[in-house]
Amino acid sequence: MSKVQQISRRTVYENRWMRVHQDRVQFPDESKGVYGVVDKEDFALIIPRHADGRFQLVEQYRYPVGARYWEFPQGSWETTPGTPPETVAQGELQEETGFFAKTLSQVGHLFEAYGFCNQGFHIFLATDLIPAPADKDHEEQDLVTKAFTDAEVKQMILSSQIKDAPTVAAFGLLTLLDI
């Protein structure tokens, strides 16, 4: 199988959440090219499902697109890289929704946008939810959380109230696995 070979890498931007690299590469036919790569740590996406089947979603303002959308709770701990995904999932669930999951099951791992970014996400189904103190980050001060039925989530996807690709992919995976 053919493989693109990295010749050199130059970091062109960096902050606590990501690094952006410019890679010079060589293709299998020996021609040269350039790739831009966004380097980000994986995140955890949590599908919180109540005993009655409703899903707990969060709505927040997403600055890059200038709008508010509903999505499953998700996040990474950039200040403590390498934290086990289960720990991040449980922490993000409580932080964003005010619930703790007695049962947390890994459903899968997907990549968000592997055409330009190496970030993936671990998907967890959170059940046996119990109320716990929420502890939102400063950036999440306007975050809202609410429970929705399966039918409501499907309608929200179809009506573009949910446009977050990881949320749609995780919901689709859960549906395919018939969990």
N, C-alpha and C positions, 0 to 999 in steps of 0.2 A: 504494500500500500504506500502511496506517495505521501511525503510529509514536507511541510514548509519548514525550513531551517532558519533559526534566528542567527543573524550575523552580529548585530549590536542592539543595545537598548539604551535609551536616554529618557530619564524621568523629566517630564516637562511641567508637571504640576503635582503638588502634594498637599494634603491637609489631613486632619485626624480621621476622616472617613474614607479617603481614597487616594490612590496614586494614578496618574495618567502617564503612560509610557509611549514613546515613539520607537517602534522596533523596525530595524532594517532587516529584511528577510531575503532568502533565496528560495525560489520555487523548484520543484523537481526537474524542470527543463533548464535549470540554471539561470533563468532570468531573475532580476532583482525587483524588489518592491518594498512598500512601507505599510505597516499596520499601526493603527492607534489602539492601545489596549487600556481599558479602565480596570484597575486592580483593586478589588474590594473583598473584604472578608465575607464569607457566607452569612446569611441571616436565618432566623427561625420564623416560620409562619405557623400560626396556631389556628386551628379550626375548633373553636369552643362550641360544644353542643350540649344543650341542657337536656335534662331527663325527658322533657316533653318533645324533644326533637328540634326545638328552635336553635338557631345559630346566633351567637353574640358577635356583632360586628362593631367596628369603630368608624367614625367619620371624622376626617380632619382636613385641614387646608394643606394642599401640596404645592409648595412654592414654585417648583419648576413648571407646572402646568397652570398655575394661577387659579385653582378651583378646589372645592371641597368634594370629596368622594367617599363612599363607603368601601370598607375592605375588611379582611380578616386582620386581627392584631398581628404585628410582625415587627421585627427589629434585630439589631445586632448590638453587641457590646464592644464598640471600638476602643474603649479605654482598657479593656481586659481581653485582648485577642487570645484565641485558643480555649476560651471557656466552652465546656461541653454544650452542644446544641440543646440538650434537654434542660439544662440549667437556664440557658437564655430563654427558651420557650416558656418555662414556668414563670420566670421573672417578667418577661414582656406581657404575658397574659394578666398577671396581677397588676402590673404597672398601668396598663391601658384600660382594663375592664373592671378591675376590682373583684376578680374571681381567682380562686386557686383550684387547680385540677387535682383531684385525688388520683385520677388515672390519666396518664399521658402516653399515647402510643404513637410511635413514628410510622407515618404513612408512606413517605417517600422522600426523594431528593430530586430537584429539578434545577436547571439553569435559567436565570432570568432573561438574559439577552446575550448568548454566547457568540454572537457575531462581532461584538466589540468589548465585552466585559466578561471577566472570569468568575463573577459572583454567582453562587448558587444559593438555593434555600432548602432547608430541612423542613418538611411538613409534618406537623403533629396534630393528632386528634386529641382534644382535651375534653374529658367527660367527668362525671361525678363532681360537678362544679359546686364550690362553696364560696360564699361571700368572704372577701378579704380586703384589707385596706388598699385602695388605689394609691399609686405614687408616681404620678405623671412627671416626665421630664419637662423642663422649661419650654422646650419647643412644642410640647404637646398640650399646652395649657388650654387650647380651645377644642380639644378632642372630646367627642361625644360617643357614648356607647349605648347600644340598644339591641334587643333580641328580635330576630325575624324567623318566620317559618321557611321551610324549604321552598315552597311555591313563591313566597315573597322574594327570596334571594334570586331565584331564577328570573323573575320579572324585573328585578333591579339590574341584573346583568343585561337583559334584553333592552331595557329602557335607558341604558348607559348611566345609571346611578352608581354602578360598579364598573369601573374601567381599569382597575388594577390587574395587570396580567397575571401576577402570581396568585391573586385571590381567585380569579376565574380558572386558572390551571389547577389549583388545589381543589376547588369545588368540583371540577370535572373529574379529577383523579378519584376523589372520594365517591363520586357517583359511579364511576366505572368499577371501582372495587366493591361497590354495593355494601359499604360498611354502615 
